[in-house]
Amino acid sequence: VERCTRGIWMWGRPVATVCADGSRAAVVLLDTEGLGGLGDVDEAYDATVFTLASLLASTLVYNSLGTLDERAIGALGFCARLSERVRATRGE
């Protein structure tokens, strides 16, 4: 697999939609490089890209190639710790 995403890419334009509860939302697809993605950046850069993507997203998909190794488990732990600290409520 050849990695090519650098930073955060936005795919297409926002799509207006109506949610199941009747509220309106805009759907935007973001693609980010993975944690340790291109290998030539430090952990602070990885954490910044991941945190920004997490704050922009209402749903986050963690994709891993192959089996989960110690590095992937560490990345998932980072995701879990971040989610405990970041909370948003409607209207904020």
Contacts in CASP RR format, 6 or more apart in sequence:
PFRMAT RR
TARGET T0000
AUTHOR 0000-0000-0000
METHOD contacts of the structure
MODEL  1
VERCTRGIWMWGRPVATVCADGSRAAVVLLDTEGLGGLGDVDEAYDATVF
TLASLLASTLVYNSLGTLDERAIGALGFCARLSERVRATRGE
1 65 0 8 1.000
3 33 0 8 1.000
3 37 0 8 1.000
3 38 0 8 1.000
5 31 0 8 1.000
5 32 0 8 1.000
5 33 0 8 1.000
5 34 0 8 1.000
6 33 0 8 1.000
6 38 0 8 1.000
7 32 0 8 1.000
7 33 0 8 1.000
7 49 0 8 1.000
8 30 0 8 1.000
8 31 0 8 1.000
8 32 0 8 1.000
8 49 0 8 1.000
8 52 0 8 1.000
8 53 0 8 1.000
8 56 0 8 1.000
9 30 0 8 1.000
9 31 0 8 1.000
9 32 0 8 1.000
10 28 0 8 1.000
10 29 0 8 1.000
10 30 0 8 1.000
11 28 0 8 1.000
11 29 0 8 1.000
11 30 0 8 1.000
11 31 0 8 1.000
12 28 0 8 1.000
12 29 0 8 1.000
14 26 0 8 1.000
14 27 0 8 1.000
14 28 0 8 1.000
15 26 0 8 1.000
15 27 0 8 1.000
15 28 0 8 1.000
16 24 0 8 1.000
16 25 0 8 1.000
16 26 0 8 1.000
17 24 0 8 1.000
17 25 0 8 1.000
17 26 0 8 1.000
17 27 0 8 1.000
18 24 0 8 1.000
18 25 0 8 1.000
19 25 0 8 1.000
30 53 0 8 1.000
30 56 0 8 1.000
30 57 0 8 1.000
32 49 0 8 1.000
32 50 0 8 1.000
32 53 0 8 1.000
33 49 0 8 1.000
34 46 0 8 1.000
34 49 0 8 1.000
34 50 0 8 1.000
35 46 0 8 1.000
35 50 0 8 1.000
35 75 0 8 1.000
35 78 0 8 1.000
36 46 0 8 1.000
37 46 0 8 1.000
47 78 0 8 1.000
50 78 0 8 1.000
50 79 0 8 1.000
50 82 0 8 1.000
51 82 0 8 1.000
53 60 0 8 1.000
54 60 0 8 1.000
54 79 0 8 1.000
54 82 0 8 1.000
54 83 0 8 1.000
54 86 0 8 1.000
55 86 0 8 1.000
60 79 0 8 1.000
62 75 0 8 1.000
62 76 0 8 1.000
62 79 0 8 1.000
64 72 0 8 1.000
68 76 0 8 1.000
END
